[in-house]
Protein backbone atom coordinates (compact mmCIF):
# COMPACT_ATOMS: atom_id res chain seq x y z
CA UNK A 1 0.00 0.00 0.00
CA UNK A 2 1.14 3.50 -0.79
CA UNK A 3 1.19 6.04 2.02
CA UNK A 4 -1.34 8.84 1.59
CA UNK A 5 -0.48 12.19 0.13
CA UNK A 6 -0.68 14.85 2.82
CA UNK A 7 -4.02 16.59 3.24
CA UNK A 8 -6.26 13.69 2.21
CA UNK A 9 -7.61 13.14 5.71
CA UNK A 10 -8.56 16.82 5.95
CA UNK A 11 -10.21 16.55 2.52
CA UNK A 12 -12.25 13.53 3.66
CA UNK A 13 -13.60 15.57 6.60
CA UNK A 14 -14.86 18.23 4.15
CA UNK A 15 -16.85 15.85 1.94
CA UNK A 16 -20.46 16.97 1.69
CA UNK A 17 -22.61 19.74 0.32
CA UNK A 18 -20.74 22.77 1.61
CA UNK A 19 -18.77 25.65 0.13
CA UNK A 20 -15.35 24.40 1.35
CA UNK A 21 -15.81 21.07 -0.40
CA UNK A 22 -17.10 22.74 -3.60
CA UNK A 23 -14.14 25.16 -3.60
CA UNK A 24 -11.64 22.33 -3.10
CA UNK A 25 -13.22 20.27 -5.89
CA UNK A 26 -13.11 23.27 -8.23
CA UNK A 27 -9.45 23.88 -7.37
CA UNK A 28 -8.39 20.22 -7.59
CA UNK A 29 -10.26 19.41 -10.79
CA UNK A 30 -10.66 22.55 -12.87
CA UNK A 31 -8.13 25.17 -11.78
CA UNK A 32 -4.92 23.56 -10.51
CA UNK A 33 -4.35 20.90 -13.21
CA UNK A 34 -4.11 23.44 -16.07
CA UNK A 35 -2.04 25.82 -13.93
CA UNK A 36 0.35 23.03 -12.85
CA UNK A 37 0.71 21.77 -16.41
CA UNK A 38 1.53 25.27 -17.64
CA UNK A 39 4.11 25.73 -14.88
CA UNK A 40 5.75 22.32 -14.74
CA UNK A 41 5.40 21.01 -18.29
CA UNK A 42 4.94 23.96 -20.62
CA UNK A 43 7.42 26.25 -18.84
CA UNK A 44 9.82 24.16 -16.72
CA UNK A 45 10.09 20.99 -18.81
CA UNK A 46 10.11 22.90 -22.07
CA UNK A 47 12.77 25.32 -20.81
CA UNK A 48 15.02 22.57 -19.40
CA UNK A 49 14.51 20.25 -22.40
CA UNK A 50 15.35 23.10 -24.75
CA UNK A 51 12.45 23.10 -27.21
CA UNK A 52 13.32 25.66 -29.82
CA UNK A 53 11.49 26.12 -33.05
CA UNK A 54 9.97 22.81 -34.09
CA UNK A 55 12.39 20.39 -32.40
CA UNK A 56 13.46 19.04 -29.03
CA UNK A 57 16.97 18.23 -27.86
CA UNK A 58 18.01 14.58 -27.55
CA UNK A 59 15.84 11.94 -25.85
CA UNK A 60 18.33 11.65 -23.01
CA UNK A 61 18.22 15.37 -22.41
CA UNK A 62 14.41 15.30 -22.47
CA UNK A 63 14.40 12.41 -19.98
CA UNK A 64 16.63 14.35 -17.59
CA UNK A 65 14.40 17.42 -18.01
CA UNK A 66 11.33 15.27 -17.29
CA UNK A 67 12.85 13.87 -14.09
CA UNK A 68 13.92 17.32 -12.85
CA UNK A 69 10.64 19.09 -13.63
CA UNK A 70 8.59 16.14 -12.30
CA UNK A 71 10.56 16.00 -9.05
CA UNK A 72 9.93 19.71 -8.51
CA UNK A 73 6.24 19.14 -9.40
CA UNK A 74 6.06 16.39 -6.77
CA UNK A 75 7.91 18.42 -4.13
CA UNK A 76 5.40 21.21 -4.74
CA UNK A 77 2.63 18.80 -3.65
CA UNK A 78 4.46 18.03 -0.39
CA UNK A 79 5.33 21.53 0.78
CA UNK A 80 5.08 21.58 4.58
CA UNK A 81 4.25 17.87 4.70
CA UNK A 82 6.16 14.67 5.19
CA UNK A 83 7.59 13.06 2.07
CA UNK A 84 6.23 9.51 1.93
CA UNK A 85 8.71 7.68 -0.29
CA UNK A 86 6.39 5.51 -2.36
CA UNK A 87 3.80 8.24 -2.97
CA UNK A 88 6.56 10.70 -3.84
CA UNK A 89 7.98 8.29 -6.39
CA UNK A 90 4.53 7.49 -7.83
CA UNK A 91 3.69 11.17 -8.29
CA UNK A 92 7.11 11.78 -9.88
CA UNK A 93 6.37 9.00 -12.39
CA UNK A 94 3.02 10.65 -13.11
CA UNK A 95 4.87 13.90 -13.81
CA UNK A 96 7.29 12.10 -16.14
CA UNK A 97 4.36 10.53 -17.98
CA UNK A 98 2.87 13.99 -18.36
CA UNK A 99 6.16 15.23 -19.86
CA UNK A 100 6.14 12.30 -22.29
CA UNK A 101 2.54 13.08 -23.27
CA UNK A 102 3.41 16.74 -23.85
CA UNK A 103 6.50 15.88 -25.90
CA UNK A 104 4.70 13.17 -27.86
CA UNK A 105 1.63 15.24 -28.78
CA UNK A 106 3.31 18.64 -29.00
CA UNK A 107 0.33 20.16 -27.19
CA UNK A 108 -0.06 21.10 -23.53
CA UNK A 109 -3.82 20.53 -23.83
CA UNK A 110 -3.50 16.73 -23.58
CA UNK A 111 -1.52 16.75 -20.32
CA UNK A 112 -4.03 19.27 -18.93
CA UNK A 113 -6.94 16.96 -19.79
CA UNK A 114 -5.10 13.91 -18.43
CA UNK A 115 -4.24 15.69 -15.18
CA UNK A 116 -7.84 16.89 -14.79
CA UNK A 117 -9.15 13.34 -15.32
CA UNK A 118 -6.56 11.95 -12.88
CA UNK A 119 -7.66 14.38 -10.16
CA UNK A 120 -11.35 13.83 -10.92
CA UNK A 121 -10.95 10.06 -10.69
CA UNK A 122 -9.09 10.40 -7.39
CA UNK A 123 -11.85 12.61 -5.99
CA UNK A 124 -14.57 10.19 -7.10
CA UNK A 125 -12.74 7.37 -5.31
CA UNK A 126 -12.33 9.50 -2.19
CA UNK A 127 -15.99 10.49 -2.10
CA UNK A 128 -17.07 6.89 -2.77
CA UNK A 129 -14.86 5.73 0.10
CA UNK A 130 -12.74 3.50 -2.12
CA UNK A 131 -9.48 5.40 -1.56
N, C-alpha and C positions, 0 to 999 in steps of 0.2 A: 504494500500500500504506500502511496505517496503521501508525504505530510501535506497538510493544507497550506495554501497560500494565506498569508496574514490577512485579517479582516473578514474572512468568511463567516466566522461565528457571529460577529457584529451584524453582518448582512442578514444572516438567518433570523436574528431577532427583529429585524425591520420588516420582514415579509408580511404583507397584508395590504389592505386598501388605505394607504396613508401617503402623504406628500413626500416623506423621506424616502420611502420605497420607490415611488414613482420617479423621483429625482435621480436616485441611484441607478435605476433601470435605464433611464434616458441617458445618463452619463456613460454607463458601462456598455450599452448597446449602440447608441446612435452618435454620441459625441466623441468619446475617447478613441474608439478604433480608428476613425479617419485621421484624427489629430496625431495619434501615435504612429500611424503608417507614414504620414507626411514627415514627421520628425525623424523616425528611426530608419525608415526605408528610403523614402524619396530624398531626404537631405543627408543623413549620416552615411547610410550604405552607399548611396550614389557618389557622395563626395569622397569617401575612403576608396571605393572601387574604381574611381576615376572615369566615370562615363563622360565622354566628350564627343560631341557630334552624334554619330549614329552607332558608335561601337563602345565596348567595354574593354578593360584591360584583360589580362590572362585569367583563366579559370582559377588558378591558384590564388591570384591576387583578390579575385572576387570572393573566394572562400574565406580568406583571412578577413576581408571587409565584413562579410556576413557574420563571422564569429564575434568580431569586435562590436559591431553595431547591435547584434542580438544580445550580447552580454550586458551592454549598457542598457538596452531595452528591459532586460530581466531585472537588473539592479534597480532600475526606476520603479519597478513593481514592489520592491522590498525595502524601500526607503523607510527607515525607522522601524523595521521589523527584523525578526530573525531570518536567517537565510537557510531554509531547509534544503539540504543538498539535492535530493531527488527532484523536488519541485522546481528548484532553480535550474537544474539541468534540462528538465522537460520543457520549461518555458523558453530556455535558450534555443533548444531545438525547434520549437515553434517559430521563434524569430528567424532562425536560419531558413526554415521552410518558406517563410514569408519573403525573405530576400530572394530565394530561388524563384518563387512565383513572380516577383517583380521583374527579375532579370529575364526570366523565360518569356513573359508576356509583353514586356516593355511598357506596361501600364500600371500605375499605382492603384487604379480602380479595383483590380482583382484582389490584391492583398487587403484592401479596405473591406471589400465584401466578405472575404474569407475570415478576417478578424471579427467583423460584426457577427457573422454566423457562429463563430467559435464562442464568442461571449454570450450570444443569445442561447445557444445550446447549453452552456454551463449554467446560465440563470434558470432555464427550464428545469434542469436536473436538480438544482438547489431548491427551487420552489416545490417541485414534486417530491422532494425528500430522498432522492436517489443518491445525490452527492453529499 
